[in-house]
Amino acid sequence: MDTRRFLDPSTRLYALAADDIEVVCPRCAARALVVPQRVDGTSVLSWPRRLICTSCASTASWSPRGQASHWGAPVDPFFQLPLWLQADCCGRTLWAFNEAHLTLLHDYVAAHLRERARADPGLTLVARLPRWVKAAKHRDEVLRTITRLRQSREPARTSVQRP
């Protein structure tokens, strides 16, 4: 990808929740996952979720029935647990749900030419980024922070290898 140019892919924040969200386990403080339980024919927002920690075997369930989701903060929108991928940056908190979110942020910040989406430009994740993330003067620090966040990721699932 040409890092000098970025074309907004029109991604919404909730679309990134269609994949696993990396969180801090409330029981052992290790990296845990909020895993969507896909339901065909329904919105991503109405899929049940399961919290899974491979370190301590902690689990929990979230259902859209009777439980609200909360968006736009450094917590997962379902269990309200702190995101694993968050760090201080430029006096604020930079956060992401998962690797796809980090990649979108990286590609946007690294680009010198940023083009907006044609349809509903005000509703995309990129259009809603705070000014401090968008500012060219913060580019280097934001990119360093994204690199640190990527390095903090460790495999959440381990496969058992049989002899």
For each residue, the residues with C-beta under 8 A, 3 or more apart:
1: 107
2: 5
3: 107 110 111
4: 111 112 113
5: 2 111 112 113 115
6: 107 108 110 111 113 114 115 126
7: 115 117
8: 11 108 114 115 116 117 121 124 126 127
9: 104 117 124
10: 117 119 120 124
11: 8 15 16 104 124 125 126
12: 15 16 123 124 125
13: 16 17 71 72 125 128
14: 17 44 45 71 77
15: 11 12 18 44
16: 11 12 13 19 97 98 100 101 104 125
17: 13 14 21 36 44 45 77 97
18: 15 36 44
19: 16 36 97 98 100
20: 33 34 35 36 98 156
21: 17 33 34 76 78 83 97 98
22: 31 32 33 83 84 85 97 98 153 156
23: 31 32 33 34 51 76 79 81 82 83 84
24: 29 30 31 32 81 82 83 84
25: 28 29 30 31 32 51 53 55 56 58 81
26: 58 79 81
27: 53 56 58
28: 25 53 55 56 58
29: 24 25
30: 24 25 53 54 55 56
31: 22 23 24 25 53 55 84 153 154 156
32: 22 23 24 25 51 52 53 54 55 58 81 84 156
33: 20 21 22 23 51 52 53 156 157
34: 20 21 23 49 50 51 62 76 78 79 81
35: 20 49 50 51 52
36: 17 18 19 20 44 47 48 49
37: 47 48 49 50
38: 47
39: 42 46 47 48
40:
41:
42: 39 46 47
43: 46 47
44: 14 15 17 18 36 47
45: 14 17 64 69
46: 39 42 43 64
47: 36 37 38 39 42 43 44 64
48: 36 37 39 61 62 63 64
49: 34 35 36 37 61 62 78 79
50: 34 35 37 59 60 61 62
51: 23 25 32 33 34 35 58 59 60 61 62 79 81
52: 32 33 35 58 59
53: 25 27 28 30 31 32 33 56 57 58 59
54: 30 32 57 156 157 158
55: 25 28 30 31 32
56: 25 27 28 30 53
57: 53 54
58: 25 26 27 28 32 51 52 53
59: 50 51 52 53
60: 50 51 79
61: 48 49 50 51
62: 34 48 49 50 51 67 78 79
63: 48 66 67
64: 45 46 47 48 67 69
65:
66: 63
67: 62 63 64 78
68:
69: 45 64 77 78
70: 73 75 77 80
71: 13 14 77
72: 13
73: 70
74: 82 83 86 93 95
75: 70 80 81 82 83
76: 21 23 34 79 80 81 83 97
77: 14 17 69 70 71 80
78: 21 34 49 62 67 69
79: 23 26 34 49 51 60 62 76
80: 70 75 76 77
81: 23 24 25 26 32 34 51 75 76
82: 23 24 74 75 86
83: 21 22 23 24 74 75 76 86 95 96 97
84: 22 23 24 31 32 152 153
85: 22 95 96 97 98 101 102 149 152 153
86: 74 82 83 93 94 95 96 149
87: 93 94 95 145 148 149
88: 91 92 93 94 145
89: 92 93 94 138 141 142 145
90: 94 132 138 141 142
91: 88 132
92: 88 89 130 132
93: 74 86 87 88 89
94: 86 87 88 89 90 105 133 142 145 146 149
95: 74 83 85 86 87
96: 83 85 86 101 102 105 149
97: 16 17 19 21 22 76 83 85 100 101
98: 16 19 20 21 22 85 101 102
99: 102 103 150 153
100: 16 19 97 103 104
101: 16 85 96 97 98 104 105
102: 85 96 98 99 105 106 146 149 150
103: 99 100 106 107
104: 9 11 16 100 101 107 108 125 126
105: 94 96 101 102 108 109 129 133 142 146
106: 102 103 109 110 143 146
107: 1 3 6 103 104 110 111
108: 6 8 104 105 111 114 126 129
109: 105 106 133 134 139 142 143 146
110: 3 6 106 107 139 143
111: 3 4 5 6 107 108 114
112: 4 5
113: 4 5 6
114: 6 8 108 111 126 134
115: 5 6 7 8
116: 8 121 126 127
117: 7 8 9 10 120 121 124 126 127
118: 121
119: 10
120: 10 117 123 124
121: 8 116 117 118 124 127
122: 127 128
123: 12 120 127 128
124: 8 9 10 11 12 117 120 121 127 128
125: 11 12 13 16 104 128 129
126: 6 8 11 104 108 114 116 117 129
127: 8 116 117 121 122 123 124
128: 13 122 123 124 125
129: 105 108 125 126 133 134
130: 92 133 134
131: 134 135
132: 90 91 92 135 138
133: 94 105 109 129 130 138 142
134: 109 114 129 130 131
135: 131 132 138 139
136: 139
137:
138: 89 90 132 133 135 141 142
139: 109 110 135 136 142 143
140: 143 144
141: 89 90 138 144 145
142: 89 90 94 105 109 133 138 139 145 146
143: 106 109 110 139 140 146 147
144: 140 141 147 148
145: 87 88 89 94 141 142 148 149
146: 94 102 105 106 109 142 143 149 150
147: 143 144 150 151
148: 87 144 145 151 152
149: 85 86 87 94 96 102 145 146 152 153
150: 99 102 146 147 153
151: 147 148
152: 84 85 148 149
153: 22 31 84 85 99 149 150
154: 31
155: 158
156: 20 22 31 32 33 54
157: 33 54
158: 54 155
159:
160:
161:
162:
163:
